């Protein structure tokens, strides 16, 4: 628990030993627009969810890393009375841990303010697993490879234009995806044509690397859960389709019997709701 007797010019954050110590990149994240579906799913499971205004000092962080510059920006936003900052509740567990909205929480702590919370009546460890299991959840791990090539890391995700992804950039992403799937003996190859089609003007809106990362994350979760749709269509072609983003990724799946390994070549990608193909569709 952090206590501040007064507002300080310098942002203060809890030391790692006063949190659950989960690395920020391992924290499950659910975008704001998908949070209502997560809450509905919890209620269907009979889990109580309530809204409360709580003393920010009585809550404990789950993650052990903070971006103090981001916290300062939120502090400034709160002082300016911006409604999006003030009226956006954070997610907490029944035992008082912050699970989503750490930087907003820390801004309120530094300002000695109470904060609106959406309280999920389960221990933090259980809620973390529920968040990980939600279809729209992701972690920043998968995005590290996408971001590593740029100094201004997050600007590409928010770009209003459709930038052409460099070959080096996509190769770094491919390496990370291969590491993810290595335990399942699955190797990915993102082709030159795939890279060029990401930025094609017919994709409306633009396809972002964040969406592609989320798509791969869903495929990974399906495999972790015991699904084996890729191997089902070995030595043939299929289309991986993200039902939420309407992204379609035609792939060629080759099976190496000697090594019991799959090679998945991503041939192209496009955004199209009613995509028509004679090949089997793998929905994620």
VEXDREN-2710 file (C-alpha; in Angstrom, 1 decimal):
% VEXDREN-2710
k/r/px/py/pz
1/UNK/0.0/0.0/0.0
2/UNK/1.3/3.5/-0.9
3/UNK/0.5/6.5/1.3
4/UNK/1.2/10.1/0.2
5/UNK/0.5/12.9/2.6
6/UNK/0.5/15.4/-0.2
7/UNK/0.7/15.7/-3.9
8/UNK/4.3/15.6/-5.1
9/UNK/5.8/16.9/-8.2
10/UNK/7.6/13.6/-8.9
11/UNK/5.5/10.6/-9.7
12/UNK/5.9/7.9/-7.0
13/UNK/5.3/4.2/-7.8
14/UNK/5.3/1.1/-5.6
15/UNK/8.4/-1.0/-5.5
16/UNK/8.1/-4.4/-7.1
17/UNK/8.1/-6.2/-3.8
18/UNK/4.9/-4.4/-2.9
19/UNK/3.0/-5.8/-6.0
20/UNK/2.3/-9.2/-7.2
21/UNK/5.3/-8.8/-9.4
22/UNK/3.8/-9.8/-12.7
23/UNK/5.8/-8.3/-15.6
24/UNK/3.9/-5.7/-17.6
25/UNK/4.4/-7.6/-20.8
26/UNK/2.8/-10.7/-19.2
27/UNK/-0.3/-8.9/-18.0
28/UNK/-3.5/-9.9/-19.9
29/UNK/-5.0/-6.9/-21.7
30/UNK/-8.5/-6.4/-23.0
31/UNK/-9.1/-3.3/-25.1
32/UNK/-11.8/-0.9/-23.8
33/UNK/-14.3/-1.8/-26.5
34/UNK/-14.1/-5.5/-25.6
35/UNK/-14.3/-5.2/-21.9
36/UNK/-18.2/-5.3/-21.8
37/UNK/-18.1/-8.7/-23.5
38/UNK/-15.6/-9.9/-20.9
39/UNK/-17.9/-8.7/-18.0
40/UNK/-20.9/-10.4/-19.6
41/UNK/-19.0/-13.6/-19.9
42/UNK/-18.1/-13.5/-16.2
43/UNK/-21.7/-12.9/-15.2
44/UNK/-22.9/-15.8/-17.3
45/UNK/-20.5/-18.0/-15.2
46/UNK/-22.2/-16.7/-12.1
47/UNK/-19.3/-14.5/-11.0
48/UNK/-20.4/-11.3/-9.2
49/UNK/-19.3/-8.0/-10.7
50/UNK/-20.0/-4.7/-9.0
51/UNK/-19.1/-1.1/-9.4
52/UNK/-17.6/0.8/-6.4
53/UNK/-15.7/4.0/-5.7
54/UNK/-12.7/3.0/-3.7
55/UNK/-9.8/4.6/-1.8
56/UNK/-7.0/4.2/-4.4
57/UNK/-4.5/3.8/-1.5
58/UNK/-6.2/0.6/-0.4
59/UNK/-5.6/-1.1/-3.7
60/UNK/-2.4/-3.1/-4.6
61/UNK/-0.8/-3.3/-8.0
62/UNK/-0.5/-6.6/-9.8
63/UNK/2.2/-5.6/-12.3
64/UNK/5.6/-4.5/-11.1
65/UNK/6.5/-2.0/-13.8
66/UNK/5.2/1.5/-14.5
67/UNK/5.7/4.2/-17.2
68/UNK/5.9/7.3/-15.0
69/UNK/5.6/9.6/-18.0
70/UNK/2.3/7.9/-18.9
71/UNK/1.1/8.4/-15.3
72/UNK/2.1/12.1/-15.4
73/UNK/0.1/12.5/-18.6
74/UNK/-3.0/11.0/-16.8
75/UNK/-2.4/13.2/-13.8
76/UNK/-2.5/16.2/-16.1
77/UNK/-5.6/14.9/-17.8
78/UNK/-7.4/14.5/-14.5
79/UNK/-6.4/18.0/-13.5
80/UNK/-7.9/19.2/-16.7
81/UNK/-11.2/17.4/-15.9
82/UNK/-11.2/15.2/-19.0
83/UNK/-14.2/12.9/-18.8
84/UNK/-12.6/9.9/-20.4
85/UNK/-10.0/9.7/-17.7
86/UNK/-12.4/10.4/-14.8
87/UNK/-15.3/8.2/-15.9
88/UNK/-13.4/5.1/-17.0
89/UNK/-13.4/2.5/-14.1
90/UNK/-10.4/0.3/-13.5
91/UNK/-10.7/-3.5/-13.1
92/UNK/-10.0/-4.9/-9.6
93/UNK/-10.2/-8.3/-8.0
94/UNK/-12.2/-9.1/-4.9
95/UNK/-9.0/-9.2/-2.8
96/UNK/-8.1/-5.6/-3.8
97/UNK/-5.6/-6.0/-6.6
98/UNK/-5.6/-3.8/-9.7
99/UNK/-5.9/-5.9/-12.8
100/UNK/-6.5/-3.4/-15.6
101/UNK/-5.9/0.4/-15.5
102/UNK/-2.7/0.4/-13.5
103/UNK/-1.5/3.8/-14.8
104/UNK/-4.9/5.4/-14.1
105/UNK/-4.8/3.9/-10.6
106/UNK/-1.3/5.2/-9.9
107/UNK/-2.3/8.7/-11.1
108/UNK/-5.2/8.7/-8.6
109/UNK/-2.8/7.5/-5.8
110/UNK/-0.5/10.4/-6.6
111/UNK/-3.4/12.8/-6.5
112/UNK/-4.8/11.3/-3.3
113/UNK/-8.1/10.6/-5.1
114/UNK/-10.7/7.8/-4.8
115/UNK/-11.2/5.9/-8.0
116/UNK/-14.1/4.1/-9.8
117/UNK/-13.7/0.4/-9.9
118/UNK/-15.3/-2.6/-11.6
119/UNK/-14.8/-5.2/-8.9
120/UNK/-14.7/-8.9/-9.9
121/UNK/-15.5/-11.0/-6.9
122/UNK/-12.6/-13.5/-7.3
123/UNK/-9.0/-13.6/-6.1
124/UNK/-6.5/-11.8/-8.3
125/UNK/-4.9/-15.0/-9.5
126/UNK/-8.2/-16.4/-10.7
127/UNK/-9.2/-13.2/-12.5
128/UNK/-5.9/-13.1/-14.3
129/UNK/-6.5/-16.5/-15.7
130/UNK/-10.1/-15.6/-16.7
131/UNK/-8.7/-12.5/-18.5
132/UNK/-6.0/-14.6/-20.2
133/UNK/-8.7/-17.1/-21.4
134/UNK/-11.0/-14.4/-22.9
135/UNK/-10.9/-14.5/-26.7
136/UNK/-10.2/-10.8/-27.0
137/UNK/-7.3/-10.8/-24.5
138/UNK/-3.7/-10.4/-25.4
139/UNK/-0.3/-9.7/-23.8
140/UNK/2.4/-7.3/-24.9
141/UNK/4.8/-10.2/-25.4
142/UNK/3.6/-10.8/-28.9
143/UNK/4.0/-7.2/-29.8
144/UNK/7.6/-6.9/-28.7
145/UNK/8.9/-8.3/-31.9
146/UNK/6.6/-5.9/-33.9
147/UNK/7.8/-2.9/-31.9
148/UNK/11.5/-3.6/-31.5
149/UNK/12.6/-2.1/-34.9
150/UNK/11.4/1.4/-34.1
151/UNK/12.4/4.1/-31.6
152/UNK/8.9/5.6/-31.5
153/UNK/7.5/2.2/-30.8
154/UNK/3.7/2.7/-30.6
155/UNK/3.2/5.3/-33.4
156/UNK/2.9/2.6/-36.1
157/UNK/-0.1/1.1/-34.3
158/UNK/-1.9/4.4/-34.2
159/UNK/-1.0/5.5/-37.8
160/UNK/-3.9/6.9/-39.8
161/UNK/-2.2/6.0/-43.1
162/UNK/-1.3/2.5/-44.3
163/UNK/2.5/2.2/-43.9
164/UNK/4.4/-0.4/-45.8
165/UNK/6.0/-2.7/-43.3
166/UNK/9.7/-3.3/-43.9
167/UNK/11.0/-6.8/-44.6
168/UNK/13.3/-6.5/-41.5
169/UNK/10.4/-5.5/-39.3
170/UNK/8.2/-8.4/-40.4
171/UNK/11.2/-10.9/-40.1
172/UNK/11.5/-9.9/-36.4
173/UNK/7.8/-10.5/-35.9
174/UNK/8.2/-13.9/-37.6
175/UNK/11.1/-14.9/-35.3
176/UNK/9.0/-14.2/-32.3
177/UNK/6.0/-16.1/-33.6
178/UNK/8.2/-19.1/-34.4
179/UNK/9.5/-19.1/-30.8
180/UNK/5.9/-19.1/-29.6
181/UNK/4.9/-22.1/-31.7
182/UNK/8.2/-24.0/-31.5
183/UNK/7.0/-26.3/-28.7
184/UNK/4.3/-27.4/-31.1
185/UNK/6.8/-27.9/-34.0
186/UNK/5.1/-25.2/-36.1
187/UNK/7.2/-22.8/-38.2
188/UNK/5.7/-19.7/-39.8
189/UNK/6.8/-18.0/-43.0
190/UNK/5.4/-14.5/-43.8
191/UNK/5.9/-14.0/-47.5
192/UNK/6.9/-10.9/-49.4
193/UNK/3.4/-10.8/-50.9
194/UNK/1.9/-11.0/-47.5
195/UNK/4.0/-8.0/-46.4
196/UNK/3.0/-6.0/-49.4
197/UNK/-0.7/-6.8/-49.0
198/UNK/-0.8/-5.5/-45.4
199/UNK/-0.6/-1.9/-46.7
200/UNK/-2.9/-2.4/-49.7
201/UNK/-5.3/0.4/-50.2
202/UNK/-8.3/-1.9/-50.6
203/UNK/-8.1/-2.8/-46.9
204/UNK/-10.5/-0.4/-45.3
205/UNK/-9.7/0.4/-42.6
206/UNK/-5.9/-0.3/-42.7
207/UNK/-4.6/-3.6/-41.4
208/UNK/-2.4/-2.9/-38.4
209/UNK/0.3/-5.1/-37.0
210/UNK/-1.6/-5.0/-33.7
211/UNK/-4.5/-6.8/-35.4
212/UNK/-2.2/-9.4/-37.0
213/UNK/-0.5/-10.0/-33.6
214/UNK/-3.9/-10.5/-32.0
215/UNK/-4.9/-12.9/-34.8
216/UNK/-1.8/-15.0/-34.2
217/UNK/-2.4/-14.9/-30.5
218/UNK/-5.9/-16.3/-30.9
219/UNK/-4.4/-19.1/-33.1
220/UNK/-1.9/-19.8/-30.4
221/UNK/-4.5/-20.0/-27.7
222/UNK/-6.5/-22.4/-29.8
223/UNK/-3.4/-24.7/-30.0
224/UNK/-2.7/-24.3/-26.3
225/UNK/-6.3/-25.4/-25.5
226/UNK/-5.7/-28.6/-27.4
227/UNK/-7.0/-27.6/-30.9
228/UNK/-5.0/-28.8/-33.9
229/UNK/-6.7/-27.1/-36.8
230/UNK/-3.4/-26.4/-38.6
231/UNK/-2.3/-30.1/-38.6
232/UNK/-5.8/-31.1/-39.6
233/UNK/-5.2/-29.4/-43.0
234/UNK/-1.6/-30.5/-43.5
235/UNK/-0.3/-30.6/-47.0
236/UNK/-3.1/-28.4/-48.2
237/UNK/-4.2/-24.8/-48.2
238/UNK/-6.6/-23.1/-45.8
239/UNK/-7.7/-19.6/-44.7
240/UNK/-7.2/-18.4/-41.2
241/UNK/-10.1/-16.0/-40.5
242/UNK/-10.3/-13.6/-37.5
243/UNK/-14.1/-13.3/-36.9
244/UNK/-13.7/-10.1/-34.9
245/UNK/-11.5/-8.1/-37.3
246/UNK/-12.6/-9.7/-40.6
247/UNK/-9.0/-10.4/-41.5
248/UNK/-8.4/-13.4/-43.9
249/UNK/-5.0/-15.0/-44.1
250/UNK/-4.7/-17.7/-46.8
251/UNK/-1.9/-20.1/-45.8
252/UNK/-0.2/-23.1/-47.3
253/UNK/0.5/-25.8/-44.7
254/UNK/3.3/-28.3/-45.4
255/UNK/4.0/-31.3/-43.2
256/UNK/7.5/-32.7/-42.7
257/UNK/6.9/-36.2/-41.5
258/UNK/10.6/-36.8/-40.7
259/UNK/10.7/-34.0/-38.1
260/UNK/6.9/-34.1/-37.4
261/UNK/6.9/-30.4/-38.1
262/UNK/4.5/-28.0/-39.9
263/UNK/5.5/-25.1/-42.0
264/UNK/2.8/-22.5/-42.4
265/UNK/3.4/-20.1/-45.2
266/UNK/1.2/-16.9/-45.0
267/UNK/0.6/-16.1/-48.6
268/UNK/-1.4/-12.9/-48.3
269/UNK/-3.8/-11.1/-46.1
270/UNK/-6.9/-9.0/-46.7
271/UNK/-9.8/-7.5/-44.8
272/UNK/-13.1/-8.7/-46.1
273/UNK/-16.3/-9.6/-44.2
274/UNK/-17.8/-12.1/-46.7
275/UNK/-14.5/-13.6/-48.0
276/UNK/-15.2/-16.5/-50.4
277/UNK/-12.8/-19.4/-50.8
278/UNK/-13.0/-23.1/-51.8
279/UNK/-10.4/-23.9/-49.1
280/UNK/-11.3/-24.8/-45.5
281/UNK/-11.6/-21.9/-43.1
282/UNK/-9.9/-21.9/-39.7
283/UNK/-11.9/-19.5/-37.5
284/UNK/-10.2/-17.7/-34.6
END
